[in-house]
Every structure is written in structure tokens, then in C-alpha cells.
């Protein structure tokens, strides 16, 4: 029997990115079940330069199976549509409404609008439609398309490295409140609402407090600048850490050492950092928008209004009320169990009708993935 070939098309294979994490996790699952699986991307983070091919190398006459990770207008979409000899699977990761980027980066807004135009046809030519949240599956139904939900997993490979000792020691020695938000500094994340709530916390509730903002601002520099200006105007800039991109070991130290995770985003297709926070025992306070309630699955504290002064009081209660905090942590841990890598792997096996038991444990796979070199891969 010929070996199945199931390759993936991805706009950007990025370090620490949720879509990239799913692509790597999916690749390990497919390979563990005996399939050949490579990733083809337009952009590749230097750390992952040996883990992906240039998308131009993808054979136009490919007759195997191909998976497109869809999140914006891209040359990959026309490539995928033209692969008529392939079995095509589209994974919908959501299109953030372009209005969020019109005054920040018109190019991104244009790519999103282009993606909206292309999406119905891509759904039509796909043999299998997947979405990484019920919210995203609902968006596809608006196009008359029915998608199966394949939620993002907590990947043990990514978090196999111990927490950064220096950051862990810093947080352990701090008796104050440390709040955390992880994610690209993009306007739909509404990080300004976190900063405004933090202002009330810092000046009117607990002066010994720090806000950690982890995330890049590539292509959203104007928005990032506005956040830093707001912090200066509110005179909380000395208590806010804009740390940019961090290694997973450093982010892990923040997840494990901070007091609470705060999310005020108004548009999310899934929001993996919420799951990561719960995985590491961090209570979550979040705005109830888009996919956020589905992702939390009843864990965490959801708010329906952004009253910044009241948010500060609520965050303090979550951090200092030990009984409340313990119940939130326990609920979060329970929610994460349904998003385990093993559960993801079994679901992938079912969806792609893969035969046999997985031959590689997900943690062992980490070394295999890091050492893999695409130069001689067969397509």
C-alpha cells in the first residue's frame, strides 16, 4: 500500500503563533500514523527555517492530500484552489473584521477583504472543512458551509522546556499583583482596556502591581505606539512591561508566576493563550466576545461590560480571594483536559481516517521535529 501524503499550506510558520503550533502538531500526528507530511509556507521564522519548504516548491500536479490553514487573503488560496487532483482540506482560523486594521495598516485590511471574497469558493472546492472553534464553524455556516470543529490543543512539545529561572525568581520575590496578557499587539485585542483597568488597580487598589504585555507589533506598530502613549498619559508606563516576543521558557515563567490573566479582546477565533493560562494554573478574567466563552468553556470570569474601575476591583478579588482563585484554577484545569494533545491526536486520526495507533509519543516527537530537515523531503 502506498504511503499517504498529506501536506500543509500555511501563510507564515511563526514561533509561538497558535496557527503555526497547530500546523506542527498536526504534522506530528500525521507522521506518527505513517503519513508523509510537509509544511509549505510563504514566510518562515528563522527558528523554524528547516521545518518548512517555500510554497513555490509545492507541485502544481500534486495528487495527494493537502491542508490549507486559512486566515487571510494569500497566494496560497489560488494555489489550493488549483489543486484539482488533490483531496483538499480547509482549516478555518477566522478572518478578523478589516475595520480593526483600517487606520492601523491598510494592507492588512485589504488582505482580509480579499480573503472574504475568496472564502466561499475555497469552501466549495474543499473535500473537508474544519474550524478550530464553534464560533468559527458558525461563521462558515453563513456561507452555507458546514465545518467540523477541531479545537487547538495544548502541545506538550512547546512547553517541555522548563520555565526561565531568572523570570521565575523575579516573580517569586514579588509580593504584589502581576497581571499578564499574551498575544500580538493588534487593535482587535483591545489592550487599551487592560491598560485602563490597570490604571485603577495600580493607583486606587494595589500600588504594588505590574502589567506584563507579551507580543509582537510587526505590521501593527501604530497601534503599539498608541498603547505606549496611553500608558505614559496615565502615568503607569513604569509599571507596564512591553516585552515583545519571548522564548517559550520565558512565557512559561510568566504563566506560572503571575497572579491573573486578563483578556479584553473583542474578536477572537479561538484565543489559545486563554487555554495556556489555565493549563499553568492562572485564573482568567476575560471579556465575553466572539470565541472567548467557548474557549473558556465555563472556566474563568467573563464580563459583559468594560467598566474599568470595577474591573480593577474584580481582578483584585480574583487575585486575593484564595477560595475563589482555587475554584477558578480547578475549573481551568478541567477545561484543559478536553484540549489535550492526546484528544487532538485521536480526533485527527478520526477526521483523516488514519489507520493504526500512533507510533510516536508527543513529547518524544519534539526532538524529532526539531531535528527534521526539509531539504530532502519527498513531495
N, C-alpha and C positions, 0 to 999 in steps of 0.2 A: 504494500500500500504506500502511495506517495505521501511524503511529509506535507502537511498543510502549511501554507504560507499565509500569515495574517500580519500585514504591515500597517503602520500607523502614520497618518499625516498630521502634523502639528505646526502651527504658525511659529511659536517660539518655545524651545526647550530651555526653560529658565530654572535657575537654582532657587528652591524654596517656594515656587509657584504651585498652586493647587492643581491646575490642569496638567502641568508637567509631571507632578507627582503621580497623578492618576495614569498618565501615559507610561511611566516607568513601572508602576505597579502592575498595570495591565500586561505589559511586555513580559514581566517575570512570570505572571500567571500563565500566559500563553506558552512560553518556553517550558515551564515546568510540566505542562501537559503534552510536550513533544512537538509543538508547532514552531516553525521558523518565524521570528518576529523582529522586524527592524523599525526604527523611527526615522522619518524623513521630515526635516524642518527647514523653515526659511531662516530663522535665527537660532543660534545655539550659544548658551552661556559657556565661557571658557572652561569652567569646571567640568562641563559635560561634552567637551569637544570630540571625545572618542565614542560617544554614545549615540550619535545621530549622523545620518547622511544629509547632504544637501538635497533639497526637494527636487532640484533639476535632474537628479540621478534616477528618479523614480521612473521605471519603464512604462511608456505610454500604452504598451500592449499587455500589461500585467493581467494575468488570468486567475490570480489567486483571490484572496480576500483583503480588503482594505478598510481601515477605520479612520474616519475624519473627525478630529476634535474641533468642533465648530464654535467660534465665539466672536467672529467679526468678518467683514469683507476681506478676502485674501486671494492671491493667485492659486492657492490650494483648492479653492472651491471649483474653479473651472477644470483643474486637473482631475479632481474627484468626479465631476460630472461626466468627463470624457472617458472614464474607465468602464466602458460598457461590457467588457469581457470579465470584469471583476464582480465578486459578491461584495456589496457596499454597505457599510455600517456607519451611520452618523451618530455621534455623541454630542448632544446639545448642552453647551455650558452657559447659555444665556447671552443675550445682547443687552448691555446696559443702554437705556434710552439715550439717544445722542444729545438731548438737551443738556445733560450734565456736562458735556465737554465743549459746547458751542463757544463759550467765552474763555475756555482754557486751552484747547488745542483743536482747531477746526479740522485738521487732518484726521484725528481720531473720530470726530463726529461724522465725517464723510465716510470713513471705513465702516462705521456702524450702520449708516444709512444704506450703504452698498450691501452690507450683509443682510439687511432686512429684505432687500429686493431679491437677493439670491436664494434666501432660505426656502421658500415654498417649492421651488424646482428641485433643490437638493433633497428635500424630504420626499418628493415624488419619485426620484430615481433611486432612493435608498432601499435596500432589501431589509434592513433592520434599523429601527430608530430607538435610541436610548437617550435618557435625560438623567442628569445627576441629582435631581430633586423633584418632588411632586410639583413644586412651583414651576420649574422649567418644563415639565411634562404638560402642565396646564397651558403654558404659552404656546406650545406646539399644537395643542388642540384648537387654538384659534385659527390655525392654518389648515384645519381639517386632518391633522396628522396625529396618530396615536403612538406614544412612546412608552417603553418600559423603563422604570426608574432603576438606575444603578448608582446608588449613593457612593460618595467618595469614602475611602477607608482611612483609618489611622494606620499609617505604614510603619511597622517596627524597624524597617531598614533605615528610614530617615532619622529615627530617634534612638538608634542603637549607640550613638556616641554619648559619653557622659556629659553632664552639664559643665559649662565653663566654670572652673574653680574660683577664679577671681571675681566674677559677677555674683556667683552664689555666696561667697564670703561677704561681699559688699551688701547684699540684700539681707543676709542673716544678721549682720551687725546693725541694721537699720530698724529701729523700733517703730517707725512711722508707717504711714499708708503709702503703698506703691501700687499705682494703677497701670494697667497695660492695655495697649491696642496694637495688633499686628495686622499689617495689610498695606498695600500700595496707597500712597497719599493721593487719592483720587476724589473728585468732588462728590460722587455719589456716596462715599463713605461718611460724609458729614462730620469730619473730625473736629470742625469748629464747635460743634455742640459738646463734644467731650471736653474741649478746652474751656468753654464757658461754664460747664458744670464743675470742672476742676478749679476754676477761679473761686467759686463759692466754697468749695471744700477747703481750699488752701487758706483762704482769708477769714472764713466765718465758721468753720467746723474743726479742722485739724491742720494747723500750720506746718506740722512736720509731715509733709506729703509730697510725693513725686509722681509725675506722669511720664511713662515711657511710651514713645511712639516709634514703632519699628516698621520700616517700609521705605521702598524707593520712591522717588518722584520723577523718574525718567518719563518724559513726554507730558508731565503734569507739573512742571516747575512753577508756573504762575500760581497754581493753587497752593503749592507748598510754601511759596513766598507769602501768600496771604495768611496762611496759618501762623507762620513765624511772626508776621507783623501783628496779628491779633494777640499772640502771646506777649509781645512787647507792650502793646497798648494796655493790656490788662495787668501788666507787671507780674506775670507769672513765668516769664521766659527762663528765669534762673532755676525754676523748679520743674521744667519740662525738658525731657531728653529726646531730641530728634536724632535718633541714632542711625537712620538709613538702613541699608542692608546689613544683616548679621549672619554669621555662621549658625548652623542648626544647634550646635552646642551652646552658643550664647543665647539664642532664643529659648532653648530649653531651660537655661538657668533663670530666665525671666518668668517663664511659665511656672516654674517650681517655686520661685521666691517672692513673687508679687502677691498683693493682697486680694485683688479682684481684677476681672477682665471686663472692659467696657466697650460696647459697640453701639453706635448711634447711626449706623448706615441706613439709608432709605432705599437701597436697591442692591440685593444680593441674589445670585443664582443658587448658592449653597452656603458659603462662608465657612470654609474649613477651619480657620483659627478658632471659631467657637468650639469646635469639636476637640481641637488640640488643647485648648484651655481646660475643658472638662476632663480630658484624658490625664492631665497633670494635676488635677485636683484644685483647679482655680475656679471660684464661683463667678458666674457670669451675670452681668446686668446689660440688657440689650433692648433696643427699640424694635417694636413688633412690626417689621416691614418685610415685604416680599418673602424670601425663603427662610428668613430667620426663625420664625416659630416652628416650622417643620424641622429645621436642623437641630434646634434645641430639644425638640420632642418632649416638652413638658419640664425639662430641667432649666435652671436659671430663672432670673427675674425679668419678665417682659414689661415694658412700659409703653403706653399708647400715646403719651404726650411728652413733649420735651420742655418741662419746666425745670430750668437749670438749677435753681436754688433747692428745689425739692429733690432733684436727682442727687445733689451733693449729700443731702441728709440720708437718702436711701442707700447710697454707696457706703456711707459710714456705718449704717446699720448692718449691711451685709458683711462688712469687714470686721466689725467689733462684736456682733452678736454671735457668740460661738455656736449656740444651738442652731440658729438659722444657717450659719455658714456650713456647719456639718451636714445639715439636711440637703443643702444645695450641692455640696461636693458629692454626696452619696447618689443623688439623682443624676448628676452629670456622669458619674462612673457607670451607672446602669445604662444610660443612653449610649455611651461609647461602646458598650458590649455589642450592640447591634451594628456597629460600624467597624468591626474588627477586620483585619486583613483576611483571616480565615473565612469569614462570612462573605467578603468581597470575592475571594477566590472561588468559593462554591457557586456564587451567583454567576460569575464569568463562565465557569465550566458549563453551567446550565444554559446560559444565553447563547454561547457559541458552540454548544453541543460537542464539547471536548470529551474525549474518552479517557478512562483510567484515572487513578488517583494522582495527585500532584507528587512529583518526584523530588522536589526541592523545597525545603523549609524556607519560609520567607526571610528569616534572619540570616540563614546561610547564604541566601541569594545576594545579599548586599555585596559581599566580596566578589561574587561572580559578575554582578552588574558593573561595579567599579573597574574591574579588570577587562571587561569586554571591549574589543576594538572593532569598529565597523569597517575598517579598510578592506578586509577580505570577505565581508558578508555576502551571502548569495541572495539575490532577489528574483 
